[in-house]
Amino acid sequence: MPWSYIDVPGTNPAFNLALEQYVFDSLSRNQNWFLLWQNHNTIVIGRHQNTLAEINESAVRERAVTVVRRLSGGGAVYHDLGNLNFTFIQDASHGDQLDMSLFCRPVAQALQAMGVDAQVNGRNDITIGGQKFSGNSQYIREGRVMHHGTILYDSDLNTVAQVLRVDPEKVQAKGVRSVRARVTTVRAHMPRPIPLEQFKTRLLEEISRDRPMQPYALTQADIAAVEAIQAARYDRWEWNYGISPPCDVLRRRRVEGCGAVEAHIHLEKGCIAAISFFGDFFSAVEPEELAGLLLGCPLREEDLTARLEKLDVSRYFSGLTATALLDILLNR
């Protein structure tokens, strides 16, 4: 079956994940597809993961990192412009059985041809000297498979460590947790380091040796269809956060003039299903009343602000403002 190649033009993660879905769902099944693409600073969450359990919220906010969920399972990964992503889409050769190595091997072989001792290792990783630089996952439906993976070429590993670190004491979550591994970058192991754009060209050349590819240019109709998928799914909080498995979240802070405030929150589908407040604060009205008013509210700024804007928060926590309570609930 012939291959087509799409050089994805932009770095918007919601658009790029929507594009993958569009190619998988809507473009011709009479050919195979290969995509190379990049995202600006982004955490991509696996389909079955709890978003809050995978991200360091304060680091994500401070570094303006986008968080988006993909269709496939597996663990959370970090993308930046030092990272290159690849996608294979073709008929599934083993029915509904996942076969990661089928698509990891061509990437490892391409790097070996460039003088890098890359090896397929474990369930879904490609490594150099035992250190991971590529995480991979797959999505299978109706006899078709989409395999995508990352290549940490020249990424900021300090940022990777910061944004994907979460305090387990503060989030007790159900769902598939990521397994953290020692990571490295490909560029550090290149015999003669080259810029990422040149590496991308070399990678495509090597991948194409056994599967000649014709370039495919996205049409305006393609782009409009991708943007519709983006708006309906990948831009939505309900997809990126709301479908997370249930979890228990602890928010804790000491506020000058008020005291220590702890919020113990049980979330279901990203919304507050139960919340209890503890601490050494004073209150004129029991905070259980406020807890009742917050039930069903998504744990995001605009919804919490709407619930709190007509309330005098200081009645429940003497010396605390609505803004300070939002800071506690949102861990900001």
C-alpha positions as CSV (number, residue, x, y, z in Angstrom):
1,M,0.0,0.0,0.0
2,P,1.5,3.5,-0.9
3,W,2.6,5.9,1.7
4,S,1.8,9.7,2.0
5,Y,3.7,12.1,4.2
6,I,2.3,15.2,5.9
7,D,4.7,17.9,7.1
8,V,2.5,19.4,9.8
9,P,2.8,23.2,9.5
10,G,2.1,24.6,13.0
11,T,2.9,23.9,16.6
12,N,-0.6,24.2,18.2
13,P,-1.1,20.9,20.1
14,A,-4.9,20.9,20.0
15,F,-4.8,21.4,16.2
16,N,-2.1,18.8,15.7
17,L,-3.9,16.1,17.8
18,A,-7.1,17.0,15.8
19,L,-5.1,16.6,12.6
20,E,-4.0,13.1,13.6
21,Q,-7.7,12.2,14.3
22,Y,-8.8,13.6,11.0
23,V,-6.2,11.7,9.0
24,F,-7.1,8.5,10.9
25,D,-10.9,9.0,10.5
26,S,-11.3,10.8,7.2
27,L,-8.4,10.5,4.8
28,S,-8.1,7.7,2.3
29,R,-7.7,4.2,3.8
30,N,-6.2,3.1,0.5
31,Q,-2.8,4.4,1.6
32,N,-0.7,4.6,4.7
33,W,0.2,7.9,6.3
34,F,3.3,9.3,8.1
35,L,3.4,12.6,9.9
36,L,6.2,14.6,11.5
37,W,5.1,17.4,13.8
38,Q,6.0,19.6,16.8
39,N,4.1,21.3,19.6
40,H,5.0,24.3,21.6
41,N,5.4,23.7,25.4
42,T,2.8,21.0,26.0
43,I,1.9,18.1,28.3
44,V,0.0,15.4,26.4
45,I,-2.0,13.2,28.7
46,G,-2.9,9.6,27.9
47,R,-6.5,8.7,27.2
48,H,-7.0,6.9,30.5
49,Q,-5.1,9.1,32.8
50,N,-6.1,11.6,35.5
51,T,-4.8,15.0,34.4
52,L,-4.2,16.4,37.9
53,A,-2.2,13.4,38.9
54,E,0.2,13.8,36.0
55,I,1.0,17.6,36.1
56,N,2.7,20.0,38.5
57,E,0.0,22.6,38.3
58,S,2.1,25.5,39.5
59,A,5.0,24.7,37.1
60,V,2.5,24.3,34.2
61,R,1.0,27.7,35.0
62,E,4.3,29.5,35.5
63,R,5.8,28.1,32.3
64,A,2.6,28.6,30.2
65,V,2.5,24.9,29.3
66,T,-0.6,23.7,27.4
67,V,-2.3,20.5,28.7
68,V,-4.2,18.3,26.2
69,R,-5.4,14.7,26.1
70,R,-4.8,12.3,23.2
71,L,-6.9,9.4,21.9
72,S,-4.4,6.7,22.7
73,G,-3.5,5.2,26.1
74,G,-0.1,5.2,27.9
75,G,1.6,7.8,30.0
76,A,2.0,11.6,30.0
77,V,4.7,13.1,27.8
78,Y,6.2,16.6,27.5
79,H,6.6,18.3,24.1
80,D,8.6,21.5,23.3
81,L,10.2,22.8,20.2
82,G,13.3,20.6,20.9
83,N,11.1,17.6,20.5
84,L,9.9,15.9,17.3
85,N,6.8,13.8,17.1
86,F,6.1,11.1,14.5
87,T,2.9,9.3,13.6
88,F,2.2,6.2,11.5
89,I,-1.3,5.4,10.4
90,Q,-2.1,2.2,8.5
91,D,-4.2,-0.9,8.6
92,A,-3.6,-3.0,11.7
93,S,-1.7,-6.1,10.9
94,H,-2.6,-8.0,14.1
95,G,-6.3,-7.2,14.4
96,D,-6.9,-5.4,17.7
97,Q,-3.6,-6.3,19.2
98,L,-1.1,-3.6,20.0
99,D,2.4,-4.0,18.4
100,M,4.6,-1.1,19.5
101,S,7.8,-2.6,18.1
102,L,6.5,-2.6,14.5
103,F,6.7,1.2,14.5
104,C,9.5,1.8,17.0
105,R,12.0,-0.3,15.0
106,P,12.1,2.0,11.9
107,V,12.8,5.0,14.1
108,A,15.6,3.2,16.0
109,Q,17.0,1.9,12.7
110,A,16.9,5.5,11.3
111,L,18.9,6.8,14.3
112,Q,21.4,3.9,14.0
113,A,22.0,5.0,10.4
114,M,22.9,8.4,11.8
115,G,25.4,6.9,14.3
116,V,23.2,6.8,17.4
117,D,22.9,3.5,19.3
118,A,19.1,3.6,19.6
119,Q,17.3,0.5,20.9
120,V,13.7,-0.6,21.3
121,N,13.4,-1.3,25.0
122,G,10.6,-2.5,27.2
123,R,6.9,-2.0,26.4
124,N,6.9,1.2,24.4
125,D,10.2,3.0,24.7
126,I,13.2,3.7,22.5
127,T,16.4,4.3,24.5
128,I,20.1,5.2,24.2
129,G,22.3,3.5,26.7
130,G,19.2,2.6,28.8
131,Q,18.0,6.2,28.9
132,K,14.6,7.0,27.3
133,F,14.2,9.5,24.6
134,S,11.1,8.2,22.9
135,G,7.7,7.2,24.5
136,N,5.2,5.6,22.2
137,S,1.5,4.8,22.2
138,Q,-1.2,3.4,19.9
139,Y,-4.9,3.8,19.1
140,I,-6.7,1.0,17.2
141,R,-10.2,1.2,15.8
142,E,-12.0,-0.5,12.9
143,G,-8.9,-2.4,11.7
144,R,-6.8,0.8,11.6
145,V,-3.9,1.7,13.8
146,M,-2.4,5.1,14.7
147,H,1.0,4.9,16.3
148,H,2.6,8.0,17.6
149,G,5.8,8.7,19.5
150,T,8.1,11.4,20.7
151,I,11.8,12.0,20.0
152,L,13.5,14.2,22.6
153,Y,16.1,15.7,20.2
154,D,17.1,18.8,22.1
155,S,14.4,19.3,24.7
156,D,14.8,21.1,28.0
157,L,15.0,18.2,30.4
158,N,14.8,20.5,33.4
159,T,11.4,21.6,32.3
160,V,10.4,18.0,31.7
161,A,11.3,17.1,35.3
162,Q,9.4,20.1,36.7
163,V,6.1,20.0,34.8
164,L,5.6,16.3,35.1
165,R,6.3,16.1,38.8
166,V,3.3,16.0,41.2
167,D,3.2,15.5,45.0
168,P,1.4,12.2,45.6
169,E,0.3,13.4,49.0
170,K,-1.8,16.1,47.3
171,V,-3.5,14.0,44.7
172,Q,-4.7,10.5,45.4
173,A,-5.9,9.4,42.0
174,K,-7.4,6.5,40.1
175,G,-6.3,5.9,36.5
176,V,-3.1,4.9,34.7
177,R,-0.1,6.7,36.2
178,S,3.0,7.4,34.2
179,V,6.2,5.6,35.0
180,R,9.0,8.1,35.2
181,A,12.3,7.0,33.7
182,R,15.8,8.4,33.2
183,V,15.6,10.5,30.0
184,T,18.2,11.8,27.5
185,T,18.2,13.7,24.3
186,V,19.2,12.4,20.9
187,R,21.4,15.4,20.1
188,A,23.7,14.6,23.1
189,H,24.5,11.3,21.4
190,M,24.9,12.4,17.8
191,P,28.5,11.9,16.4
192,R,28.1,15.3,14.8
193,P,25.2,17.3,16.3
194,I,23.0,19.0,13.7
195,P,20.1,21.4,14.0
196,L,16.6,19.8,14.5
197,E,15.4,20.8,11.1
198,Q,18.3,19.0,9.5
199,F,17.7,16.0,11.8
200,K,14.0,16.0,10.7
201,T,15.1,15.8,7.1
202,R,17.5,13.0,7.8
203,L,14.9,11.1,9.8
204,L,12.4,11.3,6.9
205,E,15.0,10.2,4.4
206,E,15.8,7.1,6.5
207,I,12.2,6.2,7.3
208,S,11.4,6.5,3.5
209,R,14.0,4.1,2.4
210,D,11.8,1.1,2.9
211,R,8.5,3.0,2.3
212,P,8.7,5.6,-0.4
213,M,6.4,8.5,0.4
214,Q,4.6,11.1,-1.6
215,P,4.0,14.5,0.1
216,Y,0.4,15.4,0.8
217,A,-0.5,19.1,1.1
218,L,-3.5,19.9,3.4
219,T,-6.3,21.6,1.5
220,Q,-8.5,24.4,3.0
221,A,-11.3,21.9,3.3
222,D,-8.9,19.6,5.3
223,I,-7.9,22.5,7.6
224,A,-11.5,23.5,8.2
225,A,-12.4,19.9,9.1
226,V,-9.4,19.7,11.5
227,E,-10.4,23.0,13.2
228,A,-13.9,21.7,13.7
229,I,-12.5,18.6,15.5
230,Q,-10.2,20.8,17.5
231,A,-13.1,23.0,18.7
232,A,-15.3,20.0,19.5
233,R,-12.7,18.0,21.5
234,Y,-9.1,19.1,22.0
235,D,-9.8,22.8,22.9
236,R,-12.3,21.7,25.6
237,W,-11.7,21.5,29.3
238,E,-14.3,18.7,29.4
239,W,-11.9,16.5,27.3
240,N,-8.6,17.5,28.7
241,Y,-9.5,17.5,32.4
242,G,-13.2,16.6,32.7
243,I,-13.1,12.9,31.7
244,S,-10.4,12.1,34.2
245,P,-11.1,9.2,36.6
246,P,-12.2,10.1,40.1
247,C,-9.5,11.5,42.4
248,D,-9.0,13.0,45.9
249,V,-7.2,16.3,46.0
250,L,-5.7,18.1,49.0
251,R,-5.2,21.9,48.9
252,R,-3.4,23.4,51.9
253,R,-2.2,26.9,52.7
254,R,-1.5,29.3,55.6
255,V,-2.9,32.8,54.9
256,E,-1.7,35.8,57.0
257,G,-4.7,37.1,59.0
258,C,-6.7,34.0,58.5
259,G,-4.7,30.9,59.5
260,A,-4.3,27.5,57.9
261,V,-6.9,26.3,55.5
262,E,-7.2,22.8,54.1
263,A,-9.6,21.8,51.4
264,H,-10.1,18.0,50.9
265,I,-11.8,17.6,47.5
266,H,-13.2,14.6,45.8
267,L,-13.4,15.1,42.1
268,E,-15.5,13.1,39.6
269,K,-15.3,14.1,35.9
270,G,-13.3,17.1,37.0
271,C,-16.2,18.4,39.1
272,I,-16.4,18.8,42.9
273,A,-18.4,15.8,44.2
274,A,-17.5,16.4,47.8
275,I,-15.4,19.0,49.7
276,S,-14.5,19.5,53.3
277,F,-12.6,22.3,55.0
278,F,-10.3,22.0,58.0
279,G,-7.8,24.3,59.7
280,D,-7.2,26.7,62.6
281,F,-9.3,29.6,61.0
282,F,-12.3,31.3,62.7
283,S,-15.7,31.4,61.0
284,A,-19.0,33.1,61.6
285,V,-20.8,30.6,59.4
286,E,-19.8,26.9,59.3
287,P,-17.8,26.2,56.1
288,E,-20.1,23.2,55.5
289,E,-22.5,25.7,54.0
290,L,-20.0,26.8,51.5
291,A,-19.0,23.2,50.7
292,G,-22.6,22.6,49.7
293,L,-22.6,25.6,47.4
294,L,-19.5,24.3,45.6
295,L,-20.9,20.8,44.8
296,G,-21.0,20.0,41.1
297,C,-18.7,22.9,40.2
298,P,-15.8,22.1,37.8
299,L,-12.4,22.7,39.4
300,R,-11.5,25.6,37.1
301,E,-11.2,29.3,37.6
302,E,-14.2,30.7,35.6
303,D,-16.7,28.3,37.3
304,L,-15.4,28.7,40.8
305,T,-15.3,32.5,40.3
306,A,-19.0,32.4,39.3
307,R,-19.9,30.4,42.4
308,L,-18.0,32.7,44.8
309,E,-18.6,36.1,43.3
310,K,-21.9,36.8,45.3
311,L,-20.6,35.2,48.5
312,D,-18.9,36.9,51.4
313,V,-16.1,34.3,51.9
314,S,-14.9,36.0,55.1
315,R,-18.1,34.7,56.8
316,Y,-16.7,31.2,56.4
317,F,-13.0,32.0,56.8
318,S,-12.4,35.1,58.8
319,G,-9.8,37.2,57.1
320,L,-9.9,35.4,53.8
321,T,-11.0,36.9,50.5
322,A,-12.6,35.2,47.6
323,T,-9.4,35.6,45.6
324,A,-7.4,34.0,48.3
325,L,-9.8,31.1,48.5
326,L,-9.5,30.7,44.7
327,D,-5.8,30.6,45.1
328,I,-6.1,27.7,47.5
329,L,-8.6,25.7,45.5
330,L,-6.7,26.1,42.3
331,N,-3.3,25.7,43.9
332,R,-1.9,28.9,42.3
